[in-house]
Amino acid sequence: MLKFDSEPSTRVLLWDIDGTLIRIKRPNSSSPHKNVLLKRGHAFDPSVVGLSGRTDFEVFQELTKGELDRNVLSMAFKELDEESRRLDEISTFDLYPGVQTALKTLASMGWVHGILTGNTPDRLAAKLKEVGIEDYFSKNLLFGCEFGDSRELIASRAREFLSLQNFSTVVVVGDTPSDINAARLSNFPVICVATGNFSVSELLSHKPDLLLRDLSTDADSLENFLRSLTL
């Protein structure tokens, strides 16, 4: 568990977005990454599935099998935010059960909310705003994907930044094995919520510190676990 000596003690939760906080329904399951590649005339493998937990950069790499020139990939990455804004206008965004209550309750317990996501900074900000929860999160604690980032690199960057701040305990909340692995490599405790594309049994095999069915059903377990970290 990552702990920093500080007084007074300050605690932060680093939340994933897709599958953890927000459910997004795209028309015809459209993908902004695929749309960018199509508009640029780049071939991609339409059979690629199972991209949950990948960063925006990694999604492009998976779709193109890593065969796209890095300079060309950089241009596609830069166009992702604009394509996402276009697609967001015709998509549906919903909070998962218990999200808003959890954010309020945990803030009242002294936890600061941050983000640790594979989305670009613009995409993560747009999603939080779309569902009206952006004000729950500290603007200094929004860790997203830059060009070339893996989730492990984003978590490492968060760790480096937080180690210089007055935080005593840092916990990651996500919904994929990638969240668990990135948290482990940065020595963060990790909570998993089975509201994304991975089942309780699938997530359990990766041994998160706490596994929840959702933030409503298991709200008491979440609060009790976080209290135990500050005893």
VMD Tcl script that draws the C-alpha trace (Angstrom):
set ca {
  {0.00 0.00 0.00}
  {1.30 3.44 -0.91}
  {1.44 5.76 2.08}
  {3.12 9.10 2.44}
  {3.98 10.76 5.73}
  {1.96 13.96 5.89}
  {0.08 15.99 8.43}
  {-2.81 16.38 8.28}
  {-3.60 13.07 6.57}
  {-5.19 13.47 3.15}
  {-6.61 10.60 1.15}
  {-7.31 10.32 -2.57}
  {-9.36 7.95 -4.71}
  {-8.28 7.68 -8.34}
  {-11.30 6.60 -10.38}
  {-11.44 5.04 -13.81}
  {-14.29 6.38 -15.97}
  {-15.68 3.96 -18.56}
  {-17.23 0.91 -16.94}
  {-16.62 2.29 -13.45}
  {-18.39 5.64 -13.25}
  {-20.09 6.04 -16.63}
  {-21.89 3.82 -19.14}
  {-21.76 5.14 -22.71}
  {-24.01 3.93 -25.51}
  {-22.78 4.85 -28.97}
  {-25.07 4.62 -32.03}
  {-24.41 1.31 -33.76}
  {-21.59 0.77 -31.23}
  {-19.56 3.39 -33.10}
  {-15.95 3.89 -32.05}
  {-14.23 7.29 -32.29}
  {-10.91 5.50 -32.80}
  {-12.23 3.49 -35.75}
  {-13.92 6.58 -37.19}
  {-10.62 8.50 -37.14}
  {-8.83 5.66 -38.92}
  {-11.60 5.36 -41.50}
  {-11.59 9.09 -42.26}
  {-7.82 9.00 -42.72}
  {-8.07 5.97 -45.01}
  {-6.11 3.68 -42.72}
  {-6.84 -0.03 -42.58}
  {-7.65 -1.62 -39.26}
  {-8.71 -5.03 -38.04}
  {-12.52 -4.94 -37.51}
  {-12.38 -8.22 -35.63}
  {-10.39 -6.73 -32.74}
  {-12.46 -6.88 -29.56}
  {-11.80 -6.86 -25.85}
  {-10.25 -3.39 -25.69}
  {-11.64 -2.56 -22.25}
  {-8.84 -1.29 -20.04}
  {-6.69 -0.14 -22.96}
  {-5.57 3.48 -23.19}
  {-6.62 5.57 -26.20}
  {-3.09 5.17 -27.57}
  {-3.19 1.41 -27.07}
  {-6.58 1.15 -28.81}
  {-5.07 2.66 -31.96}
  {-2.13 0.29 -31.71}
  {-4.37 -2.76 -31.25}
  {-6.64 -1.80 -34.15}
  {-3.73 -1.27 -36.53}
  {-1.68 -4.17 -35.13}
  {1.14 -1.73 -34.40}
  {1.83 -1.38 -38.11}
  {0.98 2.31 -38.47}
  {3.92 4.70 -38.76}
  {4.41 6.50 -35.45}
  {4.14 9.97 -37.02}
  {0.90 8.98 -38.74}
  {-0.37 7.46 -35.51}
  {0.42 10.73 -33.75}
  {-1.79 12.63 -36.21}
  {-4.64 10.16 -35.71}
  {-4.28 10.49 -31.94}
  {-4.55 14.29 -32.20}
  {-7.80 13.96 -34.17}
  {-9.41 11.67 -31.59}
  {-10.71 14.46 -29.34}
  {-12.58 16.19 -32.15}
  {-14.11 12.95 -33.41}
  {-15.16 12.07 -29.85}
  {-16.89 15.45 -29.45}
  {-18.84 14.80 -32.64}
  {-19.83 11.32 -31.54}
  {-20.70 12.43 -27.99}
  {-23.49 14.61 -29.38}
  {-25.37 11.54 -30.58}
  {-24.44 9.18 -27.72}
  {-26.08 8.42 -24.37}
  {-24.21 8.83 -21.08}
  {-25.43 7.37 -17.78}
  {-23.96 7.00 -14.31}
  {-23.74 3.48 -12.93}
  {-25.83 2.68 -9.84}
  {-24.64 4.40 -6.68}
  {-21.98 6.59 -8.29}
  {-23.26 9.99 -7.23}
  {-24.07 8.84 -3.70}
  {-20.63 7.24 -3.38}
  {-18.88 10.40 -4.53}
  {-20.80 12.51 -2.00}
  {-20.43 10.06 0.88}
  {-16.73 9.40 0.39}
  {-15.99 13.10 0.07}
  {-17.73 13.62 3.42}
  {-15.39 10.96 4.85}
  {-12.37 13.02 3.84}
  {-11.51 11.40 0.51}
  {-10.45 13.59 -2.40}
  {-11.59 12.37 -5.82}
  {-9.24 12.14 -8.79}
  {-9.23 10.34 -12.14}
  {-6.88 7.66 -13.50}
  {-8.07 6.76 -16.99}
  {-6.89 5.66 -20.41}
  {-8.85 8.53 -21.99}
  {-7.13 11.66 -23.26}
  {-7.45 14.70 -20.96}
  {-10.08 16.28 -23.24}
  {-12.11 13.09 -23.45}
  {-12.06 12.49 -19.70}
  {-13.14 16.07 -18.99}
  {-15.96 15.86 -21.55}
  {-17.31 12.63 -20.06}
  {-17.36 13.97 -16.51}
  {-19.13 17.12 -17.69}
  {-21.64 15.16 -19.76}
  {-23.00 13.43 -16.64}
  {-22.62 16.43 -14.35}
  {-20.04 15.07 -11.90}
  {-16.99 17.14 -12.86}
  {-17.19 19.25 -9.70}
  {-16.57 16.22 -7.48}
  {-13.03 15.86 -8.85}
  {-9.90 17.84 -8.05}
  {-8.68 19.54 -11.23}
  {-5.09 18.79 -10.21}
  {-5.75 15.05 -9.97}
  {-6.98 14.21 -13.46}
  {-4.51 11.70 -14.91}
  {-5.23 10.78 -18.52}
  {-3.58 9.40 -21.63}
  {-0.94 11.27 -23.57}
  {0.50 9.98 -26.82}
  {2.51 6.81 -26.17}
  {0.95 6.06 -22.77}
  {0.10 2.68 -21.34}
  {-2.09 2.53 -18.25}
  {0.99 1.59 -16.26}
  {2.75 4.77 -17.39}
  {-0.24 6.90 -16.42}
  {-0.34 5.30 -12.97}
  {3.39 5.82 -12.58}
  {2.99 9.49 -13.47}
  {0.21 9.79 -10.91}
  {2.38 8.15 -8.28}
  {5.27 10.51 -8.99}
  {3.02 13.56 -8.73}
  {1.20 12.40 -5.61}
  {4.45 11.52 -3.86}
  {5.26 15.24 -3.90}
  {1.86 16.23 -2.49}
  {0.33 15.92 0.98}
  {-1.54 12.66 0.42}
  {-1.35 9.90 2.99}
  {-3.22 7.12 1.15}
  {-3.95 6.61 -2.55}
  {-6.49 4.05 -3.81}
  {-7.39 3.16 -7.41}
  {-10.99 2.28 -8.36}
  {-11.53 0.54 -11.70}
  {-13.35 -2.24 -13.52}
  {-10.73 -4.16 -15.51}
  {-7.70 -6.38 -14.93}
  {-5.63 -3.57 -16.48}
  {-6.68 -1.29 -13.64}
  {-5.57 -3.90 -11.13}
  {-2.22 -4.48 -12.82}
  {-1.42 -0.76 -13.16}
  {-2.32 -0.14 -9.52}
  {-0.18 -3.03 -8.35}
  {2.86 -1.82 -10.30}
  {2.56 1.59 -8.62}
  {1.90 0.02 -5.22}
  {-1.62 1.42 -4.96}
  {-4.41 -0.53 -3.25}
  {-7.10 -1.27 -5.83}
  {-10.88 -1.62 -5.68}
  {-12.70 -3.23 -8.61}
  {-16.35 -2.76 -9.56}
  {-17.98 -5.40 -11.77}
  {-20.06 -2.90 -13.75}
  {-17.94 -2.96 -16.90}
  {-17.19 -5.79 -19.30}
  {-15.62 -8.13 -16.73}
  {-17.66 -10.33 -14.38}
  {-17.18 -10.74 -10.65}
  {-15.49 -14.12 -11.18}
  {-13.16 -12.76 -13.88}
  {-12.07 -9.85 -11.70}
  {-11.76 -12.04 -8.62}
  {-9.07 -14.11 -10.32}
  {-6.88 -10.99 -10.48}
  {-7.17 -10.49 -6.72}
  {-8.11 -6.85 -6.19}
  {-8.02 -5.62 -2.60}
  {-11.80 -5.21 -2.71}
  {-14.33 -6.41 -5.29}
  {-17.79 -4.83 -5.54}
  {-20.79 -5.85 -7.60}
  {-21.67 -2.16 -7.98}
  {-21.37 1.02 -5.95}
  {-24.95 0.83 -4.73}
  {-25.32 -2.81 -3.70}
  {-21.96 -2.92 -1.93}
  {-21.77 0.67 -0.67}
  {-21.27 -0.44 2.95}
  {-18.37 -2.72 1.98}
  {-16.70 0.15 0.14}
  {-17.04 2.56 3.06}
  {-15.85 -0.01 5.61}
  {-12.83 -0.92 3.49}
  {-11.77 2.70 3.10}
  {-12.21 3.32 6.83}
  {-9.92 0.37 7.51}
  {-7.13 2.03 5.50}
  {-7.09 5.03 7.83}
  {-7.12 3.22 11.19}
}
mol new
graphics top color blue
foreach p $ca { graphics top sphere $p radius 0.5 }
foreach p [lrange $ca 0 end-1] q [lrange $ca 1 end] { graphics top cylinder $p $q radius 0.2 }
display resetview
